[in-house]
């Protein structure tokens, strides 16, 4: 099916790597994705995570944009409760001014961190309660029709950076529909409410200045390889890596220990997060994605890989581009 393909780059800092290595990898990935015909790459705001380098999301977007030419780049997303809307309008207004027509701004209401980190960010847990109002305030700054008299975003006003609502629940779906914004569902790690949220979004969607019809982006994990066995090996490595990252608390698990955890109730919760995962040869992945599009009713897929091996991830993107018939702009 002819749906656009995009990428969520988790900006991993792999074993033995530094943040600088991760940034180099993100630039290389973006350049390859651009040449392969992917529509966009998004980066997520996470804090106090030693394995993820995208905490200063807007800075990373600017760095990658300076080393690419045409591919869209953006936040998937900025956790708006961590920031003043004016600050985000200025940051993304600056990016849009520097790289016109290439910048997206996805918005989430989760903190992107734990409670201790939230306090270090000087944020109050109640900040999430004003998320809808903060989105409207941010939208006003970017459109040049500020909702705060006498306060304007410079740069930012009039740039009309496109906004996307990110979510994994009915709350985000309803808000995106009410505001007439595209909706991106995090089915790559929180799959349970996918169909209900997309159905609600499409039913309640109200056209806006940005968007005339509903538009859904759905996250899906993808590991394509030359053989099924090779793809399954990379997927197992990804699951083991996730066990260490989520449950290790600073320690490394052996493969045998990780497999034992995956077979436990805690491990089953981790496996549930990977419910929507395409693994196999290009043909097998292609078939899975067609079925996933039918199920999710998505207009665009944003693909994710947690495979620790960068070479495997790059090869996966190449094979996926070929089998889905992508063409570089």
C-alpha positions in Angstrom: 0.0 0.0 0.0 1.2 3.5 -0.8 1.8 5.0 2.6 4.7 7.3 3.4 7.6 5.9 5.4 9.5 7.8 8.0 12.0 7.1 10.8 12.1 7.6 14.5 15.8 7.9 15.4 16.2 7.0 19.1 19.8 8.4 19.0 21.1 5.4 20.9 24.4 5.5 22.7 25.5 1.9 22.2 27.8 -0.2 24.3 31.2 1.4 24.3 30.0 4.5 22.5 29.9 8.2 23.5 27.2 10.8 22.8 29.5 12.1 20.0 29.4 8.6 18.4 25.6 8.7 18.5 25.4 12.1 16.8 27.7 10.9 14.1 25.4 7.9 13.7 22.3 10.1 13.5 23.9 12.3 10.7 24.9 9.1 8.8 21.4 7.7 9.2 19.7 10.9 8.0 21.9 11.2 5.0 21.2 7.5 4.0 17.5 8.0 4.7 17.4 11.1 2.5 19.1 9.2 -0.4 16.7 6.3 0.1 13.5 8.3 -0.1 12.2 8.4 3.5 9.9 11.3 4.2 11.0 12.5 7.6 13.1 11.7 10.7 12.0 12.5 14.2 13.9 12.6 17.5 12.4 12.3 20.9 13.0 14.3 24.1 14.3 12.0 26.9 16.2 13.1 30.0 18.6 11.3 32.4 18.9 8.3 30.1 22.5 7.2 29.6 21.6 5.3 26.4 19.8 8.1 24.6 21.5 11.3 23.2 18.5 13.4 22.1 17.8 15.3 25.3 18.5 18.7 23.6 16.2 17.8 20.8 16.1 21.1 18.9 19.9 21.3 18.9 20.2 17.8 17.5 17.6 18.6 14.8 19.7 21.6 13.8 22.9 19.6 13.6 21.4 17.0 11.4 19.6 19.5 9.2 22.9 21.3 8.6 24.3 18.0 7.2 21.3 17.1 5.0 19.4 18.8 2.2 15.8 17.8 1.7 14.5 15.3 4.3 12.1 16.7 6.9 13.3 16.7 10.5 11.5 17.2 13.7 10.6 16.3 17.2 8.7 13.2 18.0 8.3 14.7 20.3 8.9 17.7 22.5 7.4 17.0 25.9 5.7 20.4 26.2 5.1 20.2 30.0 8.9 20.5 30.4 9.0 23.9 28.6 7.4 27.3 28.2 5.5 27.4 24.9 7.3 30.7 24.0 10.7 29.0 24.3 9.7 26.1 22.0 8.2 28.6 19.5 11.5 30.4 19.4 13.6 27.3 19.1 11.5 25.8 16.3 10.9 29.1 14.7 14.7 29.4 14.5 15.0 26.0 13.0 12.3 26.7 10.4 14.0 30.0 9.5 17.3 28.3 9.0 15.9 25.3 7.2 12.6 26.4 5.6 10.0 23.8 4.8 11.9 21.0 6.5 10.9 21.2 10.2 8.1 19.4 12.2 7.1 19.8 15.8 5.5 16.8 17.5 4.2 17.5 21.0 3.6 15.1 23.9 2.4 15.7 27.4 4.5 13.0 29.2 7.6 14.2 31.1 10.0 12.1 29.2 11.7 11.2 32.5 11.1 10.0 36.0 9.9 12.0 39.0 13.4 12.8 40.3 14.5 14.1 36.8 11.3 16.1 36.5 12.3 17.9 39.7 15.8 18.5 38.3 14.1 20.1 35.3 12.2 22.4 37.7 8.9 21.1 36.4 5.7 20.5 38.4 3.8 17.2 37.8 0.6 19.3 37.4 2.2 21.0 34.3 0.7 18.2 32.1 -2.8 19.4 33.1 -2.5 22.6 31.0 -1.2 20.7 27.9 -4.2 21.7 25.6 -3.9 25.3 26.6 -0.1 25.2 26.1 -0.5 23.7 22.6 -2.8 26.6 21.6 -0.5 29.2 23.1 2.4 27.6 21.1 0.3 27.5 17.9 -0.5 31.2 18.3 3.2 32.2 18.6 4.0 30.2 15.4 1.1 31.5 13.4 1.8 35.1 14.4 -1.6 35.4 16.1 -0.3 35.4 19.7 -2.7 34.6 22.5 -0.7 36.6 24.9 -1.1 40.3 24.0 2.3 42.0 23.6 4.3 38.7 23.5 5.6 37.4 20.2 8.1 34.7 19.2 11.1 36.1 17.3 12.1 34.0 15.3 8.8 32.0 15.2 5.9 34.3 14.4 4.6 33.5 10.9 6.7 30.4 10.4 3.7 28.1 10.8 5.8 25.2 11.8 3.4 22.2 11.5 2.3 20.7 14.8 1.6 17.1 15.5 0.0 15.6 18.6 1.7 12.5 19.9 0.0 10.0 22.1 -0.8 6.5 23.2 -4.3 7.1 24.6 -7.7 8.4 23.8 -6.7 11.8 25.4 -4.2 12.6 22.6 -6.6 11.3 19.9 -9.4 13.5 21.1 -7.2 16.6 21.4 -5.7 16.2 18.0 -9.2 15.8 16.5 -10.5 18.8 18.3 -7.6 21.0 17.2 -7.6 19.6 13.7 -3.9 18.4 13.9 -2.2 15.3 12.7 -2.1 12.5 15.2 0.9 10.2 15.8 0.3 7.1 17.8 3.2 5.5 19.7 2.3 1.9 18.8 5.9 1.0 18.6 6.1 0.8 22.4 2.6 1.3 23.7 0.3 -0.7 21.4 -2.8 -1.4 23.4 -5.1 1.5 22.4 -4.0 1.9 18.8 -7.3 1.0 17.0 -9.6 2.7 19.5 -7.5 5.9 19.5 -7.3 6.1 15.7 -11.0 5.4 15.3 -11.9 8.1 17.8 -9.6 10.6 16.1 -11.1 10.0 12.7 -14.7 10.2 14.0 -14.2 13.5 15.9 -11.7 15.2 13.6 -12.5 18.9 12.9 -10.8 20.6 10.0 -8.4 23.4 10.8 -6.1 25.9 9.0 -3.3 23.4 9.1 -5.2 20.2 8.1 -8.4 19.6 6.1 -8.7 15.9 6.7 -7.5 13.5 9.5 -3.9 12.3 9.2 -2.5 9.4 11.2 1.1 8.4 11.7 1.6 5.0 13.5 4.9 3.8 15.0 6.0 0.2 14.1 9.2 -1.6 14.9 11.1 -3.0 11.8 14.0 -5.3 11.5 14.6 -6.5 7.9 17.6 -8.6 6.9 18.7 -10.8 4.1 17.5 -13.9 5.8 14.7 -14.6 8.4 17.2 -16.1 10.8 19.4 -13.1 10.7 16.5 -10.8 11.3 15.4 -12.9 14.3 18.9 -12.8 15.7 18.8 -9.0 15.6 15.4 -8.9 17.1 16.5 -11.2 20.0 19.5 -8.9 20.6 17.0 -5.9 20.7 14.8 -7.6 23.2 17.8 -8.5 25.4 19.0 -4.9 25.2 15.6 -3.6 26.2 15.7 -5.9 29.3 19.0 -4.5 30.4 17.9 -0.9 29.7 14.6 -1.2 31.5 15.4 -3.6 34.4 19.1 -3.6 34.7 19.4 -0.6 37.0 23.0 -0.1 36.0 24.0 -3.7 35.6 24.5 -5.8 32.4 22.6 -9.1 32.0 24.1 -12.1 30.3 22.1 -13.4 27.3 21.0 -16.3 29.5 19.8 -14.0 32.3 18.0 -11.7 29.8 16.2 -14.7 28.2 15.1 -15.9 31.7 13.7 -12.4 32.4 11.9 -12.4 29.1 10.2 -15.6 30.1 9.0 -14.0 33.4 6.0 -11.8 34.0 8.2 -8.7 33.9 9.6 -9.9 30.6 6.1 -10.5 29.2 5.4 -6.8 29.8 8.5 -5.9 27.8 7.5 -8.3 25.0 4.0 -6.7 24.9 5.7 -3.4 24.1 7.0 -5.0 20.9 3.6 -6.2 19.8 3.8 -4.4 16.5 7.1 -5.5 15.0 7.9 -6.5 11.5 10.8 -9.0 11.5 12.2 -11.0 8.5 13.2 -10.8 4.9 12.1 -7.8 2.9 9.1 -9.7 1.5 8.1 -10.8 5.0 8.4 -7.3 6.4 6.5 -5.9 3.4 3.6 -8.2 4.0 3.6 -7.4 7.7 3.5 -3.7 7.0 0.6 -4.0 4.6 -1.4 -5.9 7.3 -0.4 -3.3 9.9 -1.6 -0.4 7.7 -4.9 -2.2 7.4 -5.2 -2.6 11.1 -4.0 0.9 12.1 -5.6 2.8 9.2 -2.4 4.9 9.2 -1.6 7.4 6.4 2.1 7.2 7.3 4.3 4.8 9.2 7.2 5.9 11.3 9.6 2.9 11.7 11.8 2.3 14.7 14.6 -0.2 15.4 16.1 -0.9 18.8 18.7 -3.2 17.3 22.0 -2.5 19.1 23.9 -3.1 15.8 24.0 0.1 13.7 25.1 -1.7 10.6 22.0 -4.0 10.9 19.7 -1.0 11.3 21.2 0.7 8.2 20.8 -2.5 6.2 17.3 -2.8 7.4 16.4 0.7 6.1 18.0 -0.1 2.8 16.0 -3.3 2.3 12.8 -1.6 3.5 13.3 1.2 1.1 13.8 -1.2 -1.8 10.8 -3.5 -1.0 8.4 -0.5 -0.4 9.5 1.2 -3.6 10.7 4.5 -2.0 12.1 7.1 -4.4 14.4 9.9 -3.2 13.1 13.5 -3.7 
